[in-house]
Amino acid sequence: MVLNYIFVAFFLVSLIVALIRLIFWGDVSVFDTMVQATFSQSKTAFEISLALTSVLALWLGLMKIAERSGLIARLAHLSSPVLSRLFPSVPKDHPALGNVFMNISANLLGLDNAATPLGIRSMESLQSINEQKDRASDAMIMFLSINASGLTIIPSSIMAYRLQAGAANPADIFVPILIATFASTLVAILAVGMRQRINFVQKPLLLFLLSAFLFIGGAIYAARVLPPDLFSRISTTMASIILFGTMCGLIVSGLRARINVYDAFIEGAKEGFGTAVTIIPYLLAMLVGIGVFRASGAMDLITDGMRQLVGFFGGDLQFVEGIPTMLMKPLSGSGARGLMVDAMQTHGADSFVGRLCCIVQGTSDTTFYIVALYYGAVKIRDTRYTVSYSLLADLAGVLTAIAVTYLFFG
């Protein structure tokens, strides 16, 4: 229902803004631009789904090996002390917990290509125990909110963009991103958990949160102690090693279980093709709506309005140039990435705005894309409060990103 309102709002608001631009500003090209946006975004939706097909086929093939070998069940058992409390509606030791564990692990390491198919597999597992097949369960909402919060330990892609833009120290945004994305994820877990009446005063959850704080602190310390170039190389290399090691580990688990690894992989890969086809309409609807909203100039009006509001109250205007990236991030990953690159090219990679946009880019994920993709894969129509709570986590991440940018680079 929420996505229905959002989808309609994109078009109606765009229509109103376009009519204002045509009647009062004489912009005769605005409607043509909007129409072109519908075609280009439709093409983009198909291209994204096509690109995902190969990745889905690969990882769902590997996951089928893990499923048949019993590895998923073992991971579910190992992670159940924490995950069973964050997802109380999921039966203890259910394979869904193992899939969720692997998806979260992939996100932590910034392994986007692995995280997406693992996330879809997690949603399929959660859907198998969902009593209302067209309505999001509590477990799905918690899982989507954590994913949308975008917790990532190694933002290797952002460091690569900064390197290409000529940053003196591409890894100098590592610690600020770590702090901001951790705040976003923490808000997502706590907010959704309180809505679902999860008791956080439990030993496993308290130990988990304490361990998370200690790990974040350790990562920050390592970033401070190690030379920046060395830290960047180590983090990127470790991500690649872990990714390939995971692939090999899944295959070895199949060999140890004495299953036909090749046949299991083929079976899972076939499922990947079916999933990719399923998500095309959902992605197309959301991306077209976002494209029209941008083409109408509605996004620019919001940005200009916020700039004037901040200036009216005498606030510091340094961060205002980063507002387009902040607003775009929940809507479009590629759009936010383009705005980030543009900010570095316009203001400099080591400017306040350039660094702020990089930190915002690494703070959270593309909420609407994730909601459309993951819920579309299991044909969920009623997303309940997923979007609102995910956007709350995004807001927490953005505010923290602004604060740490001033703290580190202001």
C-alpha positions in Angstrom: 0.0 0.0 0.0 2.8 2.4 0.9 4.5 1.8 -2.5 1.2 2.5 -4.2 1.0 5.9 -2.6 4.7 6.7 -3.3 4.3 5.6 -7.0 1.2 7.8 -7.5 2.8 10.7 -5.7 5.9 10.6 -8.0 3.7 11.2 -11.0 1.1 13.6 -9.5 3.8 15.9 -7.9 5.8 15.7 -11.2 2.7 16.8 -13.2 2.0 19.7 -10.9 5.6 20.9 -11.0 5.8 20.5 -14.8 2.6 22.5 -15.3 3.9 25.3 -13.1 7.2 25.3 -15.1 5.2 25.4 -18.4 2.6 28.1 -17.4 4.7 30.4 -15.3 8.3 29.9 -16.5 7.5 29.0 -20.2 9.5 25.8 -20.0 8.1 24.1 -23.1 10.5 21.2 -23.0 9.7 19.9 -19.5 7.1 17.4 -20.6 9.3 16.1 -23.4 12.1 15.6 -20.8 9.7 13.7 -18.5 8.5 11.5 -21.4 12.1 10.7 -22.3 12.8 9.9 -18.7 10.1 7.2 -18.7 11.7 5.5 -21.7 15.2 5.8 -20.4 14.3 4.5 -16.9 12.3 1.6 -18.4 15.4 0.7 -20.3 17.5 1.1 -17.2 15.2 -1.2 -15.2 15.5 -3.9 -17.8 19.3 -3.5 -18.0 19.6 -3.8 -14.2 17.6 -6.9 -14.2 19.6 -8.3 -17.1 22.8 -7.5 -15.3 21.5 -9.1 -12.1 20.6 -12.3 -14.0 24.2 -13.5 -14.3 25.0 -12.5 -10.7 21.8 -14.2 -9.4 22.5 -17.3 -11.4 26.0 -17.6 -10.0 25.2 -17.0 -6.3 21.9 -18.8 -6.2 23.8 -21.8 -7.8 26.4 -21.6 -5.0 23.7 -21.2 -2.4 21.9 -24.3 -3.6 25.2 -26.2 -3.0 25.2 -24.7 0.6 21.6 -25.7 1.1 22.0 -29.3 0.0 25.2 -29.7 1.9 23.6 -28.6 5.1 25.8 -25.6 5.5 22.9 -23.2 5.6 21.4 -25.2 8.5 24.7 -25.1 10.4 25.0 -21.3 9.9 21.4 -20.9 11.1 22.3 -22.8 14.2 25.5 -20.8 14.9 23.7 -17.4 14.4 20.5 -18.3 16.1 21.4 -16.9 19.6 21.3 -13.4 18.1 19.2 -13.7 15.0 16.5 -15.7 16.6 16.0 -12.8 19.0 16.0 -10.1 16.3 13.7 -12.3 14.2 11.6 -14.0 16.9 8.9 -15.0 14.4 11.4 -17.3 12.6 11.7 -20.8 14.1 15.0 -21.5 15.7 17.6 -23.1 13.4 15.4 -22.4 10.4 17.5 -22.1 7.2 16.2 -18.5 6.8 18.4 -17.5 9.6 21.5 -18.9 7.8 20.6 -17.0 4.6 20.1 -13.8 6.6 23.4 -14.3 8.3 25.2 -14.7 4.9 23.5 -11.7 3.4 24.4 -9.4 6.4 28.0 -10.7 6.3 28.2 -9.9 2.6 26.9 -6.4 3.2 29.3 -5.8 6.0 32.2 -6.6 3.7 30.8 -4.4 0.8 30.3 -7.4 -1.4 27.4 -6.0 -3.4 27.4 -8.6 -6.1 27.1 -11.3 -3.5 24.8 -9.5 -1.1 21.9 -9.0 -3.6 21.3 -12.6 -4.5 21.8 -13.7 -0.9 19.2 -11.1 0.1 16.7 -12.4 -2.4 17.4 -16.0 -1.2 16.8 -14.7 2.4 13.5 -13.1 1.3 12.4 -16.4 -0.3 13.2 -18.3 2.9 11.2 -15.8 5.0 8.3 -15.9 2.5 8.1 -19.7 2.9 7.1 -19.2 6.6 5.0 -16.1 6.0 1.3 -16.8 6.6 0.0 -13.9 4.5 1.9 -14.2 1.2 1.1 -10.7 -0.1 1.9 -8.9 3.2 5.3 -8.3 4.7 6.0 -10.2 7.9 7.7 -8.7 10.9 10.9 -10.7 10.0 10.9 -9.3 6.5 10.5 -5.7 7.7 13.5 -6.1 10.1 15.6 -7.7 7.4 14.7 -5.0 4.8 15.4 -2.2 7.3 18.8 -3.6 8.2 19.6 -3.9 4.5 18.4 -0.4 3.7 20.6 1.0 6.5 23.6 -0.2 4.4 26.0 -1.2 7.2 29.4 -1.6 5.4 32.8 -2.0 7.0 34.8 -1.7 3.8 33.6 1.0 1.4 36.2 0.0 -1.3 34.2 1.4 -4.2 33.9 4.9 -2.7 37.7 4.9 -2.0 38.2 3.9 -5.6 36.1 6.9 -6.8 38.1 9.2 -4.5 41.4 7.8 -5.9 40.2 8.5 -9.5 39.1 12.0 -8.5 42.6 12.8 -7.2 42.1 12.7 -3.5 45.3 13.1 -1.5 44.1 10.3 0.8 41.3 8.2 -0.6 40.7 6.4 2.6 40.3 9.4 4.9 36.5 9.0 4.7 36.7 5.4 6.1 36.2 6.3 9.8 33.4 8.8 9.2 31.5 6.4 7.0 32.0 3.6 9.6 30.5 5.8 12.3 27.6 7.1 10.1 26.6 3.7 8.7 26.7 2.1 12.1 24.4 4.8 13.5 22.0 4.2 10.6 21.9 0.5 11.2 21.6 0.8 15.0 18.6 3.1 14.5 17.0 0.7 12.1 17.4 -2.2 14.5 16.2 -0.3 17.6 13.3 1.5 15.9 11.9 -1.6 14.2 12.6 -3.7 17.3 10.6 -1.4 19.5 7.8 -1.3 17.0 7.8 -5.2 17.1 8.2 -5.2 20.9 11.5 -7.0 20.8 13.2 -7.3 24.2 16.7 -5.9 23.8 17.6 -6.6 27.4 18.8 -10.1 26.6 22.3 -11.4 27.1 22.9 -12.4 23.5 21.7 -9.1 22.1 23.6 -7.1 24.6 26.8 -9.0 23.9 26.2 -8.6 20.2 25.8 -4.8 20.5 28.8 -4.6 22.8 30.9 -6.7 20.3 29.7 -4.4 17.4 30.9 -1.3 19.3 34.2 -2.9 20.1 34.7 -4.0 16.5 33.8 -0.6 15.1 36.3 0.9 17.6 39.0 -1.5 16.5 38.4 -0.7 12.9 38.7 3.0 13.7 41.9 2.4 15.6 43.4 0.4 12.7 42.4 3.2 10.2 44.2 5.7 12.5 47.4 3.7 13.0 48.0 2.2 9.6 49.3 4.4 6.7 46.3 5.4 4.6 47.5 3.7 1.3 48.4 0.5 3.2 45.0 0.5 4.9 43.2 1.0 1.6 45.1 -1.8 -0.1 44.6 -4.2 2.8 40.8 -3.6 3.0 40.3 -4.0 -0.7 42.4 -7.1 -0.9 40.7 -8.7 2.2 37.3 -8.1 0.6 38.4 -9.9 -2.6 40.0 -12.8 -0.6 36.9 -13.2 1.5 34.6 -13.2 -1.5 36.6 -15.9 -3.4 37.2 -17.8 -0.2 33.4 -17.9 0.3 32.9 -19.3 -3.1 35.5 -22.0 -2.5 34.1 -22.7 1.0 30.6 -23.3 -0.4 31.9 -25.7 -3.0 34.0 -27.6 -0.4 31.0 -27.9 1.8 29.3 -29.7 -1.1 32.2 -32.1 -1.5 32.3 -32.9 2.2 28.6 -33.7 2.1 29.2 -36.0 -0.9 26.6 -34.3 -3.1 26.7 -33.7 -6.8 28.1 -30.2 -6.7 27.7 -29.5 -10.4 24.1 -30.6 -10.5 23.2 -28.5 -7.4 24.9 -25.5 -8.9 22.9 -25.8 -12.2 19.6 -26.2 -10.3 20.2 -23.1 -8.3 21.4 -21.1 -11.3 18.2 -21.9 -13.1 16.3 -20.4 -10.2 18.3 -17.3 -10.6 17.0 -16.7 -14.1 13.4 -17.0 -12.9 14.0 -14.6 -10.1 15.5 -12.0 -12.4 12.5 -12.1 -14.6 10.1 -11.7 -11.6 11.7 -8.5 -10.4 11.6 -6.6 -13.7 8.0 -5.1 -13.3 8.7 -3.9 -9.7 12.0 -2.3 -10.6 10.5 -0.7 -13.7 7.6 0.9 -11.8 9.9 2.4 -9.1 12.6 3.6 -11.4 10.2 5.2 -13.9 8.5 7.1 -11.0 11.8 8.3 -9.7 13.0 9.3 -13.2 9.9 11.4 -13.8 10.2 13.1 -10.4 13.8 14.1 -11.2 13.0 15.2 -14.8 10.1 17.4 -13.7 12.5 19.5 -11.5 10.7 18.6 -8.3 14.0 17.3 -6.8 15.7 20.6 -7.6 12.9 22.6 -6.0 13.2 20.6 -2.8 17.0 21.2 -2.7 16.7 24.9 -3.4 14.0 25.3 -0.8 16.2 23.6 1.8 19.1 25.8 0.9 17.0 29.0 1.4 15.6 27.6 4.6 19.0 27.0 6.1 20.2 30.4 4.9 17.2 32.1 6.5 18.0 30.7 9.9 21.7 31.6 9.6 22.9 28.1 9.4 26.2 27.0 7.9 25.7 26.5 4.2 28.7 24.2 3.6 26.6 21.0 3.8 23.8 22.3 1.6 25.6 21.4 -1.6 25.5 17.8 -0.4 21.7 17.8 -0.1 21.0 16.5 -3.6 23.1 13.4 -2.9 21.3 13.0 0.5 17.9 13.2 -1.2 18.9 11.0 -4.1 20.5 8.2 -2.1 17.2 6.5 -1.0 15.8 6.8 -4.6 18.7 5.8 -6.9 22.1 4.4 -6.2 23.4 5.3 -9.6 21.9 8.8 -9.3 23.5 9.4 -5.9 26.8 8.0 -7.2 26.7 10.4 -10.2 26.0 13.4 -7.8 28.9 12.3 -5.6 31.3 12.2 -8.6 29.9 15.5 -9.8 30.5 17.1 -6.3 34.1 15.9 -6.3 34.7 17.2 -9.9 33.0 20.6 -9.1 34.3 21.3 -5.6 37.3 18.9 -5.4 37.7 15.5 -3.9 39.2 16.9 -0.7 36.7 19.7 -0.3 34.1 19.6 2.5 31.3 19.0 0.0 33.3 16.3 -1.9 34.0 14.4 1.3 30.4 14.9 2.7 28.9 13.4 -0.5 31.2 10.4 -0.3 30.3 9.8 3.4 26.6 10.1 2.6 27.0 7.6 -0.3 28.5 5.1 2.1 26.1 5.7 5.0 23.0 3.9 3.8 21.6 2.0 0.8 19.0 2.8 -1.9 15.9 2.2 0.2 13.3 2.3 -2.6 15.4 0.1 -4.9 15.9 -2.5 -2.2 12.2 -2.5 -1.2 11.1 -2.9 -4.9 13.7 -5.5 -5.6 13.4 -7.7 -2.5 9.6 -7.5 -2.1 9.2 -7.8 -5.8 11.2 -11.1 -5.8 8.6 -12.7 -3.5 5.5 -10.7 -4.8 4.8 -8.8 -1.6 2.4 -6.0 -2.1 1.7 -4.7 1.4 5.0 -3.5 2.7 3.5 -2.1 5.9 5.9 0.2 7.7 9.1 -0.9 5.9 9.6 2.3 4.0 8.9 4.8 6.8 11.3 3.0 9.2 14.0 2.5 6.6 13.8 6.2 5.8 14.1 7.0 9.5 17.3 5.0 9.5 18.5 6.9 6.4 17.8 10.2 8.1 19.8 9.1 11.2 22.7 8.2 8.9 22.5 11.5 7.0 22.5 13.6 10.1 25.4 11.6 11.5 27.2 11.9 8.2 26.9 15.7 8.4 28.0 15.8 12.0 31.1 13.6 11.4 32.1 15.6 8.3 32.1 18.8 10.4 34.0 16.9 13.1 36.7 15.5 10.9 36.9 18.0 8.0 35.0 21.1 9.1 
